[in-house]
Amino acid sequence: MASMFEPSMSSSLSRQLPMSATAPSMADSLPSINFGFDELRDRMAKFSARFDTFIEQGRKRVLEERNQFRMSIAELQEDQRMKKKDMEILQLRTNAHQQTIAKEAAEKREMQAAIASLTEQRNKNMASRDELKKQIETTQKEIDARLAAQRAHAQHIEAQARFNGPELDFWISNLCLTIEGAGKTDRLKFVYTHIDERDWEREAWFELSTSSRDYDVRHCRPKLEREKVERVLERVNESRELVTLLKGMRELFVEAVKQ
């Protein structure tokens, strides 16, 4: 660097030496000092331009980053809103699913109760069916036994009728007896005459029921004591001989008209 300028020395020299209009100036004899202001100014201008550019770029970057941050925040908020909406939808679906499960559980319990009731009813029906089968079998056996007894009785009656035909004609003649229908297929009416010595034309009759294996007297005129009729029927049902009934009933009628 050039020699240092000392103001105090120059001042003293100026005071000591008179100034002359023709004499060269002291300043002209001083060495020239270049401080580089233009270069400094140019450098400062370039620095200012670079600094302004840096500031502008920083400002733009800050604005971009802020805008990007705001966009990110908005996206996050939108994403959060969508997530919240999805959670609400999921909660609604969960509630609906839970309600469906509860409804299905209730329906399942109802179906199980219905199945249990139907099963119980089926078991009862099966038990009733088995009982009815047993009753049907028992009834069928009874029917078969009765049919067999009726067939045997019919055969016996047929055989007895063939055997007793002439004998029955004999007793009809000797007992003054006629046989008539009683208005029903299972009844016969037996009419007696000559039972009253005071009136030989007086009639006495009874109706015989043949609907069952045992004989039974339903109606008679004149009226007889039931106990006496029962004793006659008992002898007839034991012997299975119709003539016993005819003779016994005539004797009861003769006894009744004498009283």
Accessible surface in RSA format (square Angstrom, percent):
REM  Atomic radii and reference values for relative SASA: ProtOr
REM  Chains: A
REM  Algorithm: Lee & Richards
REM  Probe-radius: 1.40
REM  Slices: 20
REM RES _ NUM      All-atoms   Total-Side   Main-Chain    Non-polar    All polar
REM                ABS   REL    ABS   REL    ABS   REL    ABS   REL    ABS   REL
RES MET A   1   219.63 113.7 128.77  85.2  90.86 216.3 107.80  91.7 111.82 148.2
RES ALA A   2    51.58  47.4  22.41  34.6  29.17  66.3  34.34  48.4  17.23  45.7
RES SER A   3    81.21  68.6  59.87  79.9  21.34  49.1  55.85 118.9  25.36  35.5
RES MET A   4   165.19  85.5 136.65  90.4  28.54  67.9 108.42  92.2  56.77  75.2
RES PHE A   5   107.21  53.6  87.01  53.9  20.20  52.6  91.37  55.4  15.83  45.3
RES GLU A   6    88.71  50.9  81.82  61.9   6.88  16.4  25.58  49.5  63.13  51.5
RES PRO A   7    84.09  61.3  83.46  76.1   0.63   2.3  84.03  69.4   0.06   0.4
RES SER A   8    87.76  74.2  72.56  96.8  15.21  35.0  57.28 122.0  30.49  42.7
RES MET A   9   114.08  59.1 108.63  71.9   5.45  13.0  76.24  64.8  37.84  50.1
RES SER A  10    43.45  36.7  35.43  47.3   8.02  18.5  31.49  67.1  11.96  16.8
RES SER A  11    48.98  41.4  44.41  59.3   4.57  10.5  21.56  45.9  27.42  38.4
RES SER A  12    34.21  28.9  33.47  44.7   0.74   1.7  23.79  50.7  10.42  14.6
RES LEU A  13    64.48  35.9  63.81  45.6   0.67   1.7  63.81  44.8   0.67   1.8
RES SER A  14    70.51  59.6  51.46  68.7  19.05  43.9  46.99 100.1  23.52  33.0
RES ARG A  15   183.61  77.1 147.73  75.3  35.88  85.4  75.93 103.8 107.68  65.3
RES GLN A  16   134.02  74.9 104.72  76.5  29.30  69.8  39.24  83.5  94.79  71.9
RES LEU A  17   105.44  58.7 101.45  72.6   3.99  10.0 101.69  71.4   3.75  10.1
RES PRO A  18   118.90  86.7  93.13  84.9  25.77  93.7 104.53  86.3  14.37  89.3
RES MET A  19   184.25  95.4 148.58  98.3  35.67  84.9 114.06  97.0  70.19  93.0
RES SER A  20    57.59  48.7  36.66  48.9  20.93  48.2  28.36  60.4  29.23  41.0
RES ALA A  21   112.37 103.3  63.91  98.6  48.46 110.2  76.08 107.1  36.29  96.1
RES THR A  22   133.27  94.8 100.58 102.0  32.69  77.9  84.05 112.9  49.22  74.4
RES ALA A  23    51.02  46.9  34.13  52.7  16.89  38.4  38.35  54.0  12.67  33.6
RES PRO A  24   119.85  87.4  94.83  86.4  25.02  90.9 104.99  86.7  14.87  92.4
RES SER A  25    58.74  49.6  45.43  60.6  13.31  30.7  36.73  78.2  22.02  30.8
RES MET A  26   106.07  54.9 103.07  68.2   3.00   7.1  80.19  68.2  25.88  34.3
RES ALA A  27    67.57  62.1  52.41  80.9  15.17  34.5  53.21  74.9  14.36  38.0
RES ASP A  28   115.39  80.8  83.93  83.5  31.46  74.4  29.78  70.1  85.61  85.4
RES SER A  29    84.65  71.5  47.01  62.7  37.65  86.7  53.34 113.6  31.32  43.9
RES LEU A  30    81.46  45.4  68.87  49.3  12.59  31.6  68.89  48.4  12.57  33.8
RES PRO A  31    79.36  57.8  60.41  55.1  18.95  68.9  72.03  59.5   7.33  45.6
RES SER A  32   111.65  94.4  82.12 109.6  29.53  68.0  55.74 118.7  55.92  78.3
RES ILE A  33    68.30  38.9  39.82  29.7  28.49  68.7  41.03  29.5  27.27  74.0
RES ASN A  34   142.67  98.4 107.65 104.0  35.02  84.3  36.86  88.7 105.81 102.3
RES PHE A  35   127.80  63.9  95.88  59.4  31.92  83.1 101.50  61.5  26.30  75.3
RES GLY A  36    23.61  29.1   0.00   N/A  23.61  29.1  20.37  55.9   3.24   7.3
RES PHE A  37   121.31  60.7 116.91  72.4   4.40  11.4 117.02  70.9   4.29  12.3
RES ASP A  38   106.00  74.3 100.36  99.9   5.64  13.3  37.11  87.3  68.89  68.7
RES GLU A  39   112.29  64.5 104.09  78.7   8.20  19.5  40.17  77.7  72.11  58.9
RES LEU A  40    89.83  50.0  88.70  63.5   1.12   2.8  89.65  63.0   0.18   0.5
RES ARG A  41   148.34  62.3 143.21  73.0   5.13  12.2  71.88  98.2  76.46  46.3
RES ASP A  42    67.11  47.0  62.58  62.3   4.53  10.7  22.06  51.9  45.05  44.9
RES ARG A  43   147.97  62.1 144.66  73.7   3.30   7.9  34.40  47.0 113.57  68.8
RES MET A  44   105.18  54.5 104.86  69.4   0.32   0.8  80.06  68.1  25.12  33.3
RES ALA A  45    58.63  53.9  46.30  71.4  12.33  28.1  54.11  76.2   4.52  12.0
RES LYS A  46   114.40  55.8 110.41  67.7   3.98   9.5  63.66  57.3  50.74  54.0
RES PHE A  47   109.02  54.5 109.02  67.5   0.00   0.0 109.02  66.1   0.00   0.0
RES SER A  48    50.58  42.7  48.44  64.6   2.14   4.9  26.84  57.1  23.75  33.3
RES ALA A  49    56.72  52.1  49.24  76.0   7.47  17.0  55.60  78.3   1.12   3.0
RES ARG A  50   148.56  62.4 142.79  72.8   5.77  13.7  74.24 101.5  74.31  45.0
RES PHE A  51    99.73  49.9  95.92  59.4   3.81   9.9  99.40  60.3   0.33   0.9
RES ASP A  52    88.31  61.9  83.69  83.3   4.61  10.9  28.40  66.8  59.91  59.7
RES THR A  53    69.71  49.6  65.06  66.0   4.64  11.1  44.09  59.2  25.61  38.7
RES PHE A  54   123.59  61.8 121.68  75.4   1.91   5.0 123.26  74.7   0.33   0.9
RES ILE A  55    83.39  47.5  81.26  60.5   2.13   5.1  82.44  59.4   0.95   2.6
RES GLU A  56    64.42  37.0  63.88  48.3   0.54   1.3  32.30  62.5  32.12  26.2
RES GLN A  57   100.96  56.5  97.42  71.2   3.54   8.4  27.88  59.3  73.08  55.4
RES GLY A  58    12.00  14.8   0.00   N/A  12.00  14.8  11.92  32.7   0.08   0.2
RES ARG A  59   122.87  51.6 115.48  58.9   7.39  17.6  60.80  83.1  62.06  37.6
RES LYS A  60   109.14  53.2 108.03  66.3   1.12   2.7  55.07  49.6  54.07  57.6
RES ARG A  61   117.39  49.3 115.93  59.1   1.46   3.5  46.17  63.1  71.22  43.2
RES VAL A  62    88.76  58.4  88.13  79.8   0.62   1.5  88.19  76.6   0.56   1.5
RES LEU A  63    55.72  31.0  55.72  39.9   0.00   0.0  55.72  39.1   0.00   0.0
RES GLU A  64   115.31  66.2 109.74  83.0   5.57  13.3  42.21  81.6  73.10  59.7
RES GLU A  65   102.40  58.8  95.61  72.3   6.79  16.2  41.62  80.5  60.79  49.6
RES ARG A  66   109.89  46.1 104.28  53.2   5.60  13.3  38.70  52.9  71.19  43.1
RES ASN A  67    72.57  50.0  71.41  69.0   1.16   2.8  20.52  49.4  52.05  50.3
RES GLN A  68   107.34  60.0 106.31  77.7   1.03   2.5  40.40  86.0  66.94  50.8
RES PHE A  69   127.73  63.9 123.43  76.5   4.29  11.2 127.53  77.3   0.20   0.6
RES ARG A  70   139.54  58.6 134.22  68.4   5.32  12.7  50.08  68.4  89.46  54.2
RES MET A  71   108.52  56.2 104.94  69.5   3.58   8.5  84.76  72.1  23.76  31.5
RES SER A  72    39.78  33.6  38.08  50.8   1.70   3.9  22.87  48.7  16.90  23.7
RES ILE A  73    59.82  34.0  59.81  44.6   0.01   0.0  59.81  43.1   0.01   0.0
RES ALA A  74    55.19  50.7  49.78  76.8   5.41  12.3  51.74  72.9   3.45   9.1
RES GLU A  75   111.44  64.0 104.80  79.3   6.65  15.8  44.38  85.8  67.07  54.8
RES LEU A  76   111.51  62.1 108.53  77.6   2.98   7.5 108.70  76.3   2.81   7.6
RES GLN A  77   111.90  62.6 105.91  77.4   5.99  14.3  34.27  73.0  77.63  58.9
RES GLU A  78    81.12  46.6  78.54  59.4   2.58   6.1  44.48  86.0  36.64  29.9
RES ASP A  79    69.83  48.9  66.45  66.1   3.38   8.0  17.86  42.0  51.98  51.8
RES GLN A  80   124.98  69.9 121.14  88.5   3.83   9.1  37.83  80.5  87.14  66.1
RES ARG A  81   124.91  52.4 119.68  61.0   5.24  12.5  67.34  92.0  57.57  34.9
RES MET A  82    80.71  41.8  80.71  53.4   0.00   0.0  73.15  62.2   7.56  10.0
RES LYS A  83   116.06  56.6 115.72  71.0   0.34   0.8  59.92  53.9  56.14  59.8
RES LYS A  84   128.75  62.8 127.08  78.0   1.67   4.0  71.06  64.0  57.69  61.4
RES LYS A  85   104.26  50.9 102.50  62.9   1.76   4.2  50.83  45.8  53.43  56.9
RES ASP A  86    73.31  51.4  68.88  68.6   4.43  10.5  26.89  63.3  46.42  46.3
RES MET A  87   132.27  68.5 126.65  83.8   5.62  13.4 101.17  86.0  31.10  41.2
RES GLU A  88    92.09  52.9  88.24  66.8   3.85   9.2  37.34  72.2  54.75  44.7
RES ILE A  89    66.31  37.7  66.31  49.4   0.00   0.0  66.31  47.8   0.00   0.0
RES LEU A  90   113.40  63.2 111.73  79.9   1.67   4.2 113.08  79.4   0.31   0.8
RES GLN A  91   100.88  56.4  99.26  72.5   1.62   3.8  36.59  77.9  64.28  48.8
RES LEU A  92   119.75  66.7 115.55  82.7   4.20  10.6 116.02  81.5   3.73  10.0
RES ARG A  93   165.63  69.5 159.56  81.3   6.07  14.4  51.51  70.4 114.12  69.2
RES THR A  94    49.73  35.4  45.31  45.9   4.42  10.5  36.01  48.4  13.72  20.7
RES ASN A  95    55.00  37.9  53.75  51.9   1.25   3.0  17.28  41.6  37.72  36.5
RES ALA A  96    52.18  48.0  48.94  75.5   3.25   7.4  50.91  71.7   1.27   3.4
RES HIS A  97   110.38  60.3 106.18  73.8   4.20  10.8  74.65  76.9  35.73  41.6
RES GLN A  98   105.55  59.0  99.75  72.9   5.80  13.8  32.95  70.1  72.60  55.1
RES GLN A  99   128.28  71.7 120.93  88.4   7.35  17.5  42.82  91.2  85.46  64.8
RES THR A 100    64.69  46.0  61.58  62.4   3.11   7.4  40.51  54.4  24.18  36.6
RES ILE A 101    86.81  49.4  85.92  64.0   0.89   2.1  86.04  62.0   0.76   2.1
RES ALA A 102    60.93  56.0  51.16  79.0   9.76  22.2  57.83  81.4   3.10   8.2
RES LYS A 103   135.28  66.0 128.34  78.7   6.93  16.5  77.33  69.6  57.95  61.7
RES GLU A 104    99.62  57.2  95.20  72.0   4.42  10.5  33.62  65.0  66.00  53.9
RES ALA A 105    36.39  33.5  31.04  47.9   5.35  12.2  35.46  49.9   0.93   2.5
RES ALA A 106    34.20  31.4  33.45  51.6   0.75   1.7  33.92  47.8   0.28   0.7
RES GLU A 107    78.39  45.0  77.72  58.8   0.67   1.6  28.50  55.1  49.89  40.7
RES LYS A 108   125.96  61.4 122.37  75.1   3.59   8.5  68.40  61.6  57.55  61.3
RES ARG A 109   146.93  61.7 142.49  72.6   4.43  10.6  67.90  92.8  79.03  47.9
RES GLU A 110   118.21  67.9 109.91  83.2   8.30  19.8  44.50  86.1  73.71  60.2
RES MET A 111   122.43  63.4 119.27  78.9   3.16   7.5  93.24  79.3  29.19  38.7
RES GLN A 112    93.75  52.4  87.36  63.8   6.40  15.2  34.82  74.1  58.93  44.7
RES ALA A 113    63.82  58.7  50.86  78.5  12.96  29.5  59.32  83.5   4.50  11.9
RES ALA A 114    50.67  46.6  42.69  65.9   7.97  18.1  50.07  70.5   0.60   1.6
RES ILE A 115   100.72  57.3 100.15  74.6   0.57   1.4 100.65  72.5   0.08   0.2
RES ALA A 116    61.19  56.3  50.34  77.7  10.85  24.7  57.35  80.8   3.85  10.2
RES SER A 117    67.11  56.7  60.68  81.0   6.43  14.8  28.07  59.8  39.04  54.7
RES LEU A 118   121.61  67.7 118.67  84.9   2.94   7.4 118.91  83.5   2.70   7.3
RES THR A 119    50.00  35.6  47.71  48.4   2.29   5.5  35.48  47.7  14.52  22.0
RES GLU A 120    96.35  55.3  93.47  70.7   2.88   6.9  32.09  62.1  64.27  52.5
RES GLN A 121    92.35  51.6  91.47  66.8   0.89   2.1  30.52  65.0  61.84  46.9
RES ARG A 122   136.76  57.4 134.33  68.5   2.43   5.8  55.53  75.9  81.23  49.2
RES ASN A 123    73.96  51.0  67.80  65.5   6.16  14.8  26.86  64.6  47.10  45.5
RES LYS A 124   114.43  55.8 110.04  67.5   4.39  10.5  66.10  59.5  48.33  51.5
RES ASN A 125    78.10  53.9  73.89  71.4   4.21  10.1  24.24  58.3  53.86  52.1
RES MET A 126    81.14  42.0  80.25  53.1   0.89   2.1  72.11  61.3   9.03  12.0
RES ALA A 127    61.55  56.6  50.82  78.4  10.73  24.4  56.99  80.3   4.55  12.1
RES SER A 128    58.59  49.5  53.81  71.8   4.79  11.0  27.92  59.4  30.68  43.0
RES ARG A 129   112.36  47.2 110.44  56.3   1.92   4.6  48.53  66.3  63.83  38.7
RES ASP A 130    60.82  42.6  59.31  59.0   1.51   3.6  21.03  49.5  39.79  39.7
RES GLU A 131    88.35  50.7  87.29  66.0   1.05   2.5  33.33  64.5  55.02  44.9
RES LEU A 132    99.52  55.4  99.52  71.2   0.00   0.0  99.52  69.9   0.00   0.0
RES LYS A 133   105.32  51.4 103.83  63.7   1.50   3.6  63.02  56.7  42.30  45.1
RES LYS A 134   130.54  63.7 129.01  79.2   1.52   3.6  75.08  67.6  55.45  59.1
RES GLN A 135    90.59  50.7  86.99  63.6   3.60   8.6  32.82  69.9  57.77  43.8
RES ILE A 136   111.41  63.4 108.94  81.2   2.47   6.0 110.95  79.9   0.46   1.3
RES GLU A 137   101.47  58.3  98.47  74.5   3.00   7.1  34.10  66.0  67.36  55.0
RES THR A 138    73.52  52.3  72.56  73.6   0.96   2.3  48.25  64.8  25.27  38.2
RES THR A 139    66.93  47.6  66.55  67.5   0.37   0.9  43.70  58.7  23.22  35.1
RES GLN A 140    87.16  48.7  86.47  63.2   0.69   1.6  33.45  71.2  53.71  40.7
RES LYS A 141   146.13  71.3 140.07  85.9   6.06  14.4  86.02  77.4  60.11  64.0
RES GLU A 142    90.78  52.1  86.70  65.6   4.08   9.7  32.68  63.2  58.09  47.4
RES ILE A 143    75.85  43.2  75.19  56.0   0.66   1.6  75.82  54.6   0.03   0.1
RES ASP A 144    66.96  46.9  63.40  63.1   3.56   8.4  28.73  67.6  38.23  38.1
RES ALA A 145    61.52  56.6  49.09  75.8  12.43  28.3  57.27  80.7   4.25  11.3
RES ARG A 146   165.86  69.6 163.36  83.3   2.50   5.9  48.31  66.0 117.54  71.2
RES LEU A 147    78.53  43.7  78.44  56.1   0.09   0.2  78.44  55.1   0.08   0.2
RES ALA A 148    47.83  44.0  42.56  65.7   5.27  12.0  43.90  61.8   3.94  10.4
RES ALA A 149    44.23  40.7  34.95  53.9   9.28  21.1  42.63  60.0   1.60   4.2
RES GLN A 150   107.70  60.2 102.50  74.9   5.20  12.4  39.61  84.3  68.09  51.6
RES ARG A 151   137.17  57.6 133.59  68.1   3.59   8.5  65.82  90.0  71.36  43.2
RES ALA A 152    57.73  53.1  50.45  77.9   7.28  16.6  52.93  74.5   4.80  12.7
RES HIS A 153    37.20  20.3  31.91  22.2   5.28  13.5  25.75  26.5  11.45  13.3
RES ALA A 154    57.99  53.3  49.97  77.1   8.01  18.2  54.75  77.1   3.24   8.6
RES GLN A 155   120.32  67.3 115.37  84.3   4.94  11.8  37.71  80.3  82.61  62.7
RES HIS A 156    75.85  41.5  69.84  48.5   6.02  15.4  53.84  55.5  22.01  25.6
RES ILE A 157    61.76  35.1  61.40  45.7   0.37   0.9  61.40  44.2   0.37   1.0
RES GLU A 158    99.26  57.0  94.66  71.6   4.60  11.0  31.95  61.8  67.31  55.0
RES ALA A 159    45.58  41.9  40.95  63.2   4.63  10.5  41.69  58.7   3.89  10.3
RES GLN A 160    40.05  22.4  38.40  28.1   1.65   3.9  10.82  23.0  29.23  22.2
RES ALA A 161    57.94  53.3  43.35  66.9  14.59  33.2  51.50  72.5   6.45  17.1
RES ARG A 162   162.10  68.1 135.33  69.0  26.77  63.7  80.13 109.5  81.97  49.7
RES PHE A 163   150.34  75.2 132.81  82.3  17.53  45.6 139.97  84.9  10.37  29.7
RES ASN A 164    25.49  17.6  25.27  24.4   0.22   0.5  15.36  37.0  10.13   9.8
RES GLY A 165    26.88  33.1   0.00   N/A  26.88  33.1  26.29  72.1   0.59   1.3
RES PRO A 166   101.13  73.7  88.25  80.4  12.88  46.8  94.51  78.0   6.62  41.2
RES GLU A 167    67.36  38.7  60.91  46.1   6.45  15.4  30.40  58.8  36.96  30.2
RES LEU A 168    49.63  27.6  47.67  34.1   1.96   4.9  49.52  34.8   0.11   0.3
RES ASP A 169    90.94  63.7  87.92  87.5   3.02   7.1  29.83  70.2  61.11  60.9
RES PHE A 170   112.93  56.5 106.31  65.8   6.62  17.2 112.69  68.3   0.24   0.7
RES TRP A 171    53.02  21.3  53.02  25.7   0.00   0.0  51.97  27.7   1.04   1.7
RES ILE A 172    44.74  25.5  42.98  32.0   1.76   4.2  42.98  31.0   1.76   4.8
RES SER A 173    85.82  72.5  58.88  78.6  26.94  62.1  37.71  80.3  48.11  67.4
RES ASN A 174    82.04  56.6  53.01  51.2  29.03  69.9  15.91  38.3  66.13  63.9
RES LEU A 175    17.57   9.8  17.57  12.6   0.00   0.0  17.57  12.3   0.00   0.0
RES CYS A 176    40.55  30.7  28.16  31.4  12.39  29.1  12.53  31.7  28.02  30.2
RES LEU A 177     3.89   2.2   0.00   0.0   3.89   9.8   0.00   0.0   3.89  10.5
RES THR A 178    76.31  54.3  73.25  74.3   3.05   7.3  71.92  96.6   4.39   6.6
RES ILE A 179    65.19  37.1  34.44  25.7  30.75  74.1  34.44  24.8  30.75  83.5
RES GLU A 180    82.68  47.5  74.48  56.4   8.20  19.5  31.60  61.1  51.08  41.7
RES GLY A 181    62.97  77.7   0.00   N/A  62.97  77.7  30.83  84.6  32.14  72.0
RES ALA A 182    25.97  23.9   0.00   0.0  25.97  59.1   6.17   8.7  19.79  52.4
RES GLY A 183    81.01  99.9   0.00   N/A  81.01  99.9  44.55 122.3  36.45  81.6
RES LYS A 184   120.55  58.8 105.33  64.6  15.22  36.2  72.41  65.2  48.14  51.3
RES THR A 185   153.29 109.0 111.76 113.3  41.53  99.0  92.91 124.8  60.38  91.3
RES ASP A 186    49.29  34.5  46.48  46.3   2.81   6.6  20.03  47.1  29.26  29.2
RES ARG A 187    34.37  14.4  30.55  15.6   3.82   9.1   0.60   0.8  33.77  20.5
RES LEU A 188    73.69  41.0  73.69  52.7   0.00   0.0  73.69  51.8   0.00   0.0
RES LYS A 189    49.22  24.0  49.22  30.2   0.00   0.0   5.77   5.2  43.45  46.3
RES PHE A 190     0.62   0.3   0.62   0.4   0.00   0.0   0.62   0.4   0.00   0.0
RES VAL A 191     9.12   6.0   8.47   7.7   0.66   1.6   8.47   7.4   0.66   1.8
RES TYR A 192     0.00   0.0   0.00   0.0   0.00   0.0   0.00   0.0   0.00   0.0
RES THR A 193    32.88  23.4  32.88  33.3   0.00   0.0  24.38  32.8   8.50  12.8
RES HIS A 194    76.04  41.6  70.70  49.1   5.34  13.7  47.17  48.6  28.87  33.6
RES ILE A 195     6.77   3.9   0.00   0.0   6.77  16.3   1.80   1.3   4.98  13.5
RES ASP A 196     9.99   7.0   9.40   9.4   0.59   1.4   0.59   1.4   9.40   9.4
RES GLU A 197   131.62  75.6 112.51  85.1  19.11  45.5  34.80  67.3  96.81  79.0
RES ARG A 198   187.38  78.7 148.81  75.9  38.57  91.8  85.02 116.2 102.37  62.0
RES ASP A 199    68.83  48.2  64.54  64.2   4.29  10.1  21.26  50.0  47.57  47.4
RES TRP A 200   125.73  50.5 121.82  59.0   3.91   9.2  98.28  52.4  27.45  44.5
RES GLU A 201   132.88  76.3 121.85  92.2  11.04  26.3  57.23 110.7  75.66  61.8
RES ARG A 202    90.98  38.2  83.88  42.8   7.09  16.9  28.12  38.4  62.86  38.1
RES GLU A 203   103.43  59.4  85.38  64.6  18.06  43.0  16.96  32.8  86.48  70.6
RES ALA A 204     0.00   0.0   0.00   0.0   0.00   0.0   0.00   0.0   0.00   0.0
RES TRP A 205    54.58  21.9  54.58  26.4   0.00   0.0  37.81  20.2  16.77  27.2
RES PHE A 206     0.00   0.0   0.00   0.0   0.00   0.0   0.00   0.0   0.00   0.0
RES GLU A 207    24.03  13.8  24.03  18.2   0.00   0.0   0.00   0.0  24.03  19.6
RES LEU A 208     2.32   1.3   2.32   1.7   0.00   0.0   2.32   1.6   0.00   0.0
RES SER A 209     3.31   2.8   2.79   3.7   0.52   1.2   0.17   0.4   3.14   4.4
RES THR A 210    60.45  43.0  40.22  40.8  20.23  48.2  27.69  37.2  32.76  49.5
RES SER A 211    67.58  57.1  34.24  45.7  33.34  76.8  28.72  61.1  38.87  54.4
RES SER A 212    68.35  57.8  54.59  72.9  13.76  31.7  49.14 104.6  19.21  26.9
RES ARG A 213   134.97  56.7 124.82  63.6  10.15  24.2  44.66  61.0  90.30  54.7
RES ASP A 214    70.66  49.5  69.04  68.7   1.63   3.8  15.72  37.0  54.94  54.8
RES TYR A 215    21.54  10.1  16.58   9.4   4.97  12.9   8.04   6.0  13.51  16.6
RES ASP A 216    40.14  28.1  40.14  40.0   0.00   0.0  15.62  36.8  24.52  24.5
RES VAL A 217     2.21   1.5   1.51   1.4   0.70   1.7   1.51   1.3   0.70   1.9
RES ARG A 218   106.48  44.7  82.44  42.0  24.04  57.2  22.42  30.6  84.06  50.9
RES HIS A 219    92.78  50.7  88.29  61.4   4.49  11.5  57.29  59.0  35.50  41.3
RES CYS A 220    15.64  11.8  13.51  15.1   2.13   5.0   0.00   0.0  15.64  16.9
RES ARG A 221   132.71  55.7 132.58  67.6   0.13   0.3  40.65  55.5  92.07  55.8
RES PRO A 222    32.69  23.8  26.28  24.0   6.41  23.3  32.03  26.4   0.66   4.1
RES LYS A 223   174.24  85.0 150.79  92.5  23.44  55.8  92.71  83.4  81.52  86.8
RES LEU A 224    21.37  11.9   4.71   3.4  16.65  41.9   9.67   6.8  11.69  31.5
RES GLU A 225   106.50  61.1  96.71  73.2   9.79  23.3  45.68  88.4  60.82  49.7
RES ARG A 226   111.97  47.0 104.61  53.3   7.36  17.5  69.51  95.0  42.45  25.7
RES GLU A 227   126.77  72.8 123.38  93.3   3.40   8.1  45.37  87.8  81.40  66.5
RES LYS A 228    48.22  23.5  47.01  28.8   1.20   2.9  32.21  29.0  16.00  17.0
RES VAL A 229     2.62   1.7   2.62   2.4   0.00   0.0   2.62   2.3   0.00   0.0
RES GLU A 230    79.64  45.7  77.36  58.5   2.28   5.4  34.19  66.1  45.44  37.1
RES ARG A 231   125.42  52.7 123.37  62.9   2.05   4.9  57.11  78.1  68.31  41.4
RES VAL A 232     5.39   3.5   5.39   4.9   0.00   0.0   5.39   4.7   0.00   0.0
RES LEU A 233     6.65   3.7   6.65   4.8   0.00   0.0   6.65   4.7   0.00   0.0
RES GLU A 234   103.08  59.2  97.11  73.5   5.97  14.2  33.79  65.4  69.29  56.6
RES ARG A 235   114.99  48.3 111.95  57.1   3.04   7.2  61.30  83.8  53.69  32.5
RES VAL A 236     0.00   0.0   0.00   0.0   0.00   0.0   0.00   0.0   0.00   0.0
RES ASN A 237    34.65  23.9  25.48  24.6   9.17  22.1  12.08  29.1  22.57  21.8
RES GLU A 238   132.11  75.8  99.37  75.2  32.75  78.0  47.11  91.1  85.01  69.4
RES SER A 239    53.76  45.4  27.39  36.5  26.37  60.8  37.49  79.8  16.27  22.8
RES ARG A 240    26.19  11.0  23.00  11.7   3.19   7.6  21.85  29.9   4.34   2.6
RES GLU A 241    79.40  45.6  79.33  60.0   0.07   0.2  12.45  24.1  66.95  54.7
RES LEU A 242    42.70  23.8  41.44  29.6   1.26   3.2  41.44  29.1   1.26   3.4
RES VAL A 243    31.17  20.5  27.86  25.2   3.31   8.0  27.86  24.2   3.31   9.0
RES THR A 244    34.83  24.8  29.89  30.3   4.94  11.8  23.24  31.2  11.59  17.5
RES LEU A 245     0.00   0.0   0.00   0.0   0.00   0.0   0.00   0.0   0.00   0.0
RES LEU A 246     0.10   0.1   0.10   0.1   0.00   0.0   0.10   0.1   0.00   0.0
RES LYS A 247    83.12  40.5  82.05  50.3   1.07   2.6  34.07  30.7  49.05  52.2
RES GLY A 248     4.26   5.2   0.00   N/A   4.26   5.2   2.89   7.9   1.36   3.1
RES MET A 249     0.00   0.0   0.00   0.0   0.00   0.0   0.00   0.0   0.00   0.0
RES ARG A 250    37.77  15.9  37.77  19.3   0.00   0.0   8.06  11.0  29.71  18.0
RES GLU A 251   112.06  64.3 105.03  79.5   7.04  16.8  44.95  86.9  67.11  54.8
RES LEU A 252    20.20  11.3  18.33  13.1   1.87   4.7  18.41  12.9   1.79   4.8
RES PHE A 253     0.00   0.0   0.00   0.0   0.00   0.0   0.00   0.0   0.00   0.0
RES VAL A 254    38.40  25.3  38.40  34.8   0.00   0.0  38.40  33.4   0.00   0.0
RES GLU A 255    76.33  43.8  72.63  55.0   3.69   8.8  33.14  64.1  43.19  35.3
RES ALA A 256    28.33  26.1  13.58  21.0  14.76  33.6  16.26  22.9  12.08  32.0
RES VAL A 257     7.42   4.9   1.10   1.0   6.32  15.2   5.36   4.7   2.06   5.6
RES LYS A 258   145.45  71.0 112.98  69.3  32.47  77.3  67.18  60.5  78.27  83.4
RES GLN A 259   163.54  91.5  99.22  72.5  64.32 153.1  74.06 157.6  89.48  67.9
END  Absolute sums over single chains surface
CHAIN  1 A    21059.5      18766.6       2292.8      12193.6       8865.9
END  Absolute sums over all chains
TOTAL         21059.5      18766.6       2292.8      12193.6       8865.9
